[in-house]
Amino acid sequence: MLDTHLTAVNGRRPRRPAALHALLATRLATLLAALLAAGASAQTGPQPRLPGVDLTAGIYVIKAEVAATPEQQATGMMFRREMPGNDGMLFVNDEAGVRCFWMKNTLVPITIAFIADDGTIVNLADMAPQSEQSHCSARPVRLALEMKQGWFAKRGIKAGFKLRGAPFGT
């Protein structure tokens, strides 16, 4: 029996039969569909509560979950239905950069504080639930803190206010 996959005529590989092309196309399509389905269903619920750190804003103590890995940061507050009292989520990055956030699959309205390494709030942005609008830091930062929308305003906290806690070295 002649092996058409290995036999060369005049230095050229023979053409593969149409049935083999169809089989390869079917396997490739199945693999692609499986990969797309895995990506589409990767995040369908909230992530478990993350380890936390206490931060202070004047007399207020913030219980901040720390999102340190890319996976934790990508999920953030997605699919959570509430954000009680002084609870928040601190996003910590190794390098300073302009940080942008959106609210896809996030059900709770949030105010985000972009924070300098020393704890100084660079800028604040209110973010609407389920929005894909980007909200970015006014300058490169490593840290961002998400709190229930209005938390900072109700306490008179604005850009320039200094937060305290271990992530800021204070």
LUMVEXBA-55101 format. One record per residue (C-alpha): residue in three letters; x, y, z. Coordinates in nm, 3 decimals. Example, Ala and Ser with C-alpha at 12.3 -4.5 7.8 and 13.67 -1.06 7.14 Angstrom:
<nodes>
{aa = ALA | u = 1.230 | v = -0.450 | w = 0.780}
{aa = SER | u = 1.367 | v = -0.106 | w = 0.714}
</nodes>
This chain:
<nodes>
{aa = MET | u = 0.000 | v = 0.000 | w = 0.000}
{aa = LEU | u = 0.132 | v = 0.344 | w = -0.093}
{aa = ASP | u = 0.158 | v = 0.595 | w = 0.195}
{aa = THR | u = 0.043 | v = 0.922 | w = 0.037}
{aa = HIS | u = 0.155 | v = 1.125 | w = 0.341}
{aa = LEU | u = 0.523 | v = 1.041 | w = 0.310}
{aa = THR | u = 0.580 | v = 0.951 | w = -0.055}
{aa = ALA | u = 0.716 | v = 1.228 | w = -0.269}
{aa = VAL | u = 0.709 | v = 1.233 | w = -0.646}
{aa = ASN | u = 0.965 | v = 1.456 | w = -0.816}
{aa = GLY | u = 1.050 | v = 1.607 | w = -0.473}
{aa = ARG | u = 0.693 | v = 1.724 | w = -0.407}
{aa = ARG | u = 0.439 | v = 1.587 | w = -0.163}
{aa = PRO | u = 0.130 | v = 1.448 | w = -0.328}
{aa = ARG | u = -0.199 | v = 1.621 | w = -0.265}
{aa = ARG | u = -0.404 | v = 1.499 | w = 0.027}
{aa = PRO | u = -0.738 | v = 1.344 | w = -0.052}
{aa = ALA | u = -1.047 | v = 1.560 | w = 0.000}
{aa = ALA | u = -1.166 | v = 1.330 | w = 0.282}
{aa = LEU | u = -0.850 | v = 1.407 | w = 0.482}
{aa = HIS | u = -0.901 | v = 1.782 | w = 0.432}
{aa = ALA | u = -1.258 | v = 1.748 | w = 0.556}
{aa = LEU | u = -1.145 | v = 1.552 | w = 0.863}
{aa = LEU | u = -0.879 | v = 1.810 | w = 0.950}
{aa = ALA | u = -1.124 | v = 2.097 | w = 0.902}
{aa = THR | u = -1.379 | v = 1.924 | w = 1.130}
{aa = ARG | u = -1.120 | v = 1.866 | w = 1.405}
{aa = LEU | u = -0.996 | v = 2.223 | w = 1.382}
{aa = ALA | u = -1.351 | v = 2.359 | w = 1.403}
{aa = THR | u = -1.424 | v = 2.138 | w = 1.708}
{aa = LEU | u = -1.108 | v = 2.257 | w = 1.882}
{aa = LEU | u = -1.185 | v = 2.621 | w = 1.806}
{aa = ALA | u = -1.542 | v = 2.585 | w = 1.935}
{aa = ALA | u = -1.416 | v = 2.427 | w = 2.257}
{aa = LEU | u = -1.165 | v = 2.707 | w = 2.313}
{aa = LEU | u = -1.426 | v = 2.976 | w = 2.251}
{aa = ALA | u = -1.675 | v = 2.808 | w = 2.484}
{aa = ALA | u = -1.414 | v = 2.782 | w = 2.760}
{aa = GLY | u = -1.333 | v = 3.153 | w = 2.731}
{aa = ALA | u = -1.696 | v = 3.259 | w = 2.718}
{aa = SER | u = -1.790 | v = 3.067 | w = 3.031}
{aa = ALA | u = -1.476 | v = 3.138 | w = 3.233}
{aa = GLN | u = -1.639 | v = 3.385 | w = 3.475}
{aa = THR | u = -2.004 | v = 3.338 | w = 3.562}
{aa = GLY | u = -2.012 | v = 3.426 | w = 3.932}
{aa = PRO | u = -1.833 | v = 3.634 | w = 4.195}
{aa = GLN | u = -1.489 | v = 3.532 | w = 4.308}
{aa = PRO | u = -1.454 | v = 3.418 | w = 4.669}
{aa = ARG | u = -1.373 | v = 3.686 | w = 4.925}
{aa = LEU | u = -1.003 | v = 3.775 | w = 4.893}
{aa = PRO | u = -0.752 | v = 3.823 | w = 5.178}
{aa = GLY | u = -0.780 | v = 4.174 | w = 5.314}
{aa = VAL | u = -0.599 | v = 4.466 | w = 5.467}
{aa = ASP | u = -0.721 | v = 4.748 | w = 5.691}
{aa = LEU | u = -0.680 | v = 5.099 | w = 5.554}
{aa = THR | u = -0.771 | v = 5.424 | w = 5.728}
{aa = ALA | u = -0.923 | v = 5.736 | w = 5.585}
{aa = GLY | u = -0.915 | v = 5.978 | w = 5.876}
{aa = ILE | u = -1.140 | v = 5.823 | w = 6.143}
{aa = TYR | u = -1.281 | v = 5.561 | w = 5.904}
{aa = VAL | u = -1.147 | v = 5.206 | w = 5.880}
{aa = ILE | u = -1.177 | v = 5.043 | w = 5.538}
{aa = LYS | u = -1.182 | v = 4.662 | w = 5.513}
{aa = ALA | u = -1.021 | v = 4.619 | w = 5.171}
{aa = GLU | u = -0.991 | v = 4.287 | w = 4.991}
{aa = VAL | u = -0.660 | v = 4.278 | w = 4.803}
{aa = ALA | u = -0.673 | v = 4.190 | w = 4.433}
{aa = ALA | u = -0.307 | v = 4.123 | w = 4.358}
{aa = THR | u = -0.302 | v = 3.869 | w = 4.073}
{aa = PRO | u = -0.411 | v = 3.940 | w = 3.715}
{aa = GLU | u = -0.697 | v = 3.689 | w = 3.756}
{aa = GLN | u = -0.822 | v = 3.851 | w = 4.078}
{aa = GLN | u = -0.800 | v = 4.194 | w = 3.919}
{aa = ALA | u = -0.980 | v = 4.087 | w = 3.600}
{aa = THR | u = -1.272 | v = 3.958 | w = 3.808}
{aa = GLY | u = -1.270 | v = 4.231 | w = 4.073}
{aa = MET | u = -1.622 | v = 4.303 | w = 4.201}
{aa = MET | u = -1.797 | v = 4.131 | w = 3.907}
{aa = PHE | u = -2.126 | v = 3.958 | w = 3.988}
{aa = ARG | u = -2.134 | v = 4.073 | w = 4.351}
{aa = ARG | u = -2.475 | v = 4.202 | w = 4.454}
{aa = GLU | u = -2.369 | v = 4.417 | w = 4.749}
{aa = MET | u = -2.078 | v = 4.609 | w = 4.893}
{aa = PRO | u = -2.145 | v = 4.663 | w = 5.262}
{aa = GLY | u = -2.044 | v = 4.962 | w = 5.475}
{aa = ASN | u = -1.671 | v = 5.021 | w = 5.475}
{aa = ASP | u = -1.581 | v = 4.724 | w = 5.254}
{aa = GLY | u = -1.376 | v = 4.782 | w = 4.941}
{aa = MET | u = -1.131 | v = 4.621 | w = 4.701}
{aa = LEU | u = -0.771 | v = 4.736 | w = 4.666}
{aa = PHE | u = -0.601 | v = 4.662 | w = 4.333}
{aa = VAL | u = -0.223 | v = 4.632 | w = 4.375}
{aa = ASN | u = 0.017 | v = 4.628 | w = 4.079}
{aa = ASP | u = 0.396 | v = 4.586 | w = 4.071}
{aa = GLU | u = 0.459 | v = 4.875 | w = 3.834}
{aa = ALA | u = 0.307 | v = 5.221 | w = 3.808}
{aa = GLY | u = 0.100 | v = 5.283 | w = 3.497}
{aa = VAL | u = -0.213 | v = 5.460 | w = 3.384}
{aa = ARG | u = -0.483 | v = 5.229 | w = 3.523}
{aa = CYS | u = -0.823 | v = 5.202 | w = 3.356}
{aa = PHE | u = -1.129 | v = 5.023 | w = 3.491}
{aa = TRP | u = -1.474 | v = 4.940 | w = 3.358}
{aa = MET | u = -1.784 | v = 4.786 | w = 3.510}
{aa = LYS | u = -1.876 | v = 4.497 | w = 3.279}
{aa = ASN | u = -2.070 | v = 4.239 | w = 3.483}
{aa = THR | u = -2.040 | v = 4.457 | w = 3.795}
{aa = LEU | u = -2.379 | v = 4.504 | w = 3.958}
{aa = VAL | u = -2.296 | v = 4.758 | w = 4.232}
{aa = PRO | u = -2.225 | v = 5.126 | w = 4.156}
{aa = ILE | u = -1.868 | v = 5.205 | w = 4.257}
{aa = THR | u = -1.641 | v = 5.503 | w = 4.316}
{aa = ILE | u = -1.279 | v = 5.426 | w = 4.238}
{aa = ALA | u = -0.984 | v = 5.608 | w = 4.394}
{aa = PHE | u = -0.656 | v = 5.598 | w = 4.204}
{aa = ILE | u = -0.382 | v = 5.616 | w = 4.467}
{aa = ALA | u = -0.014 | v = 5.715 | w = 4.470}
{aa = ASP | u = 0.237 | v = 5.494 | w = 4.651}
{aa = ASP | u = 0.229 | v = 5.721 | w = 4.958}
{aa = GLY | u = -0.152 | v = 5.682 | w = 4.992}
{aa = THR | u = -0.247 | v = 6.014 | w = 4.834}
{aa = ILE | u = -0.563 | v = 5.996 | w = 4.622}
{aa = VAL | u = -0.471 | v = 6.111 | w = 4.271}
{aa = ASN | u = -0.827 | v = 6.118 | w = 4.135}
{aa = LEU | u = -1.171 | v = 5.967 | w = 4.191}
{aa = ALA | u = -1.426 | v = 5.840 | w = 3.938}
{aa = ASP | u = -1.787 | v = 5.726 | w = 3.978}
{aa = MET | u = -1.864 | v = 5.416 | w = 3.772}
{aa = ALA | u = -2.211 | v = 5.297 | w = 3.671}
{aa = PRO | u = -2.304 | v = 4.927 | w = 3.692}
{aa = GLN | u = -2.279 | v = 4.712 | w = 3.378}
{aa = SER | u = -2.094 | v = 4.986 | w = 3.186}
{aa = GLU | u = -1.802 | v = 4.927 | w = 2.952}
{aa = GLN | u = -1.696 | v = 5.294 | w = 2.975}
{aa = SER | u = -1.332 | v = 5.323 | w = 3.086}
{aa = HIS | u = -1.234 | v = 5.531 | w = 3.389}
{aa = CYS | u = -0.861 | v = 5.597 | w = 3.412}
{aa = SER | u = -0.606 | v = 5.736 | w = 3.654}
{aa = ALA | u = -0.496 | v = 6.093 | w = 3.589}
{aa = ARG | u = -0.133 | v = 5.980 | w = 3.614}
{aa = PRO | u = 0.057 | v = 5.652 | w = 3.653}
{aa = VAL | u = -0.028 | v = 5.467 | w = 3.977}
{aa = ARG | u = 0.014 | v = 5.117 | w = 4.119}
{aa = LEU | u = -0.293 | v = 5.123 | w = 4.343}
{aa = ALA | u = -0.667 | v = 5.168 | w = 4.304}
{aa = LEU | u = -0.942 | v = 5.133 | w = 4.566}
{aa = GLU | u = -1.304 | v = 5.054 | w = 4.478}
{aa = MET | u = -1.572 | v = 5.153 | w = 4.730}
{aa = LYS | u = -1.950 | v = 5.171 | w = 4.712}
{aa = GLN | u = -2.043 | v = 5.475 | w = 4.505}
{aa = GLY | u = -2.062 | v = 5.789 | w = 4.716}
{aa = TRP | u = -1.851 | v = 5.651 | w = 5.002}
{aa = PHE | u = -1.572 | v = 5.907 | w = 4.953}
{aa = ALA | u = -1.808 | v = 6.201 | w = 4.884}
{aa = LYS | u = -2.017 | v = 6.134 | w = 5.198}
{aa = ARG | u = -1.701 | v = 6.163 | w = 5.406}
{aa = GLY | u = -1.563 | v = 6.470 | w = 5.228}
{aa = ILE | u = -1.271 | v = 6.273 | w = 5.083}
{aa = LYS | u = -1.133 | v = 6.416 | w = 4.758}
{aa = ALA | u = -0.821 | v = 6.405 | w = 4.541}
{aa = GLY | u = -0.521 | v = 6.500 | w = 4.754}
{aa = PHE | u = -0.653 | v = 6.319 | w = 5.066}
{aa = LYS | u = -0.401 | v = 6.076 | w = 5.215}
{aa = LEU | u = -0.506 | v = 5.721 | w = 5.306}
{aa = ARG | u = -0.303 | v = 5.521 | w = 5.558}
{aa = GLY | u = -0.217 | v = 5.152 | w = 5.584}
{aa = ALA | u = 0.044 | v = 4.888 | w = 5.512}
{aa = PRO | u = 0.023 | v = 4.918 | w = 5.129}
{aa = PHE | u = 0.130 | v = 5.283 | w = 5.163}
{aa = GLY | u = 0.405 | v = 5.220 | w = 5.417}
{aa = THR | u = 0.212 | v = 5.401 | w = 5.694}
</nodes>
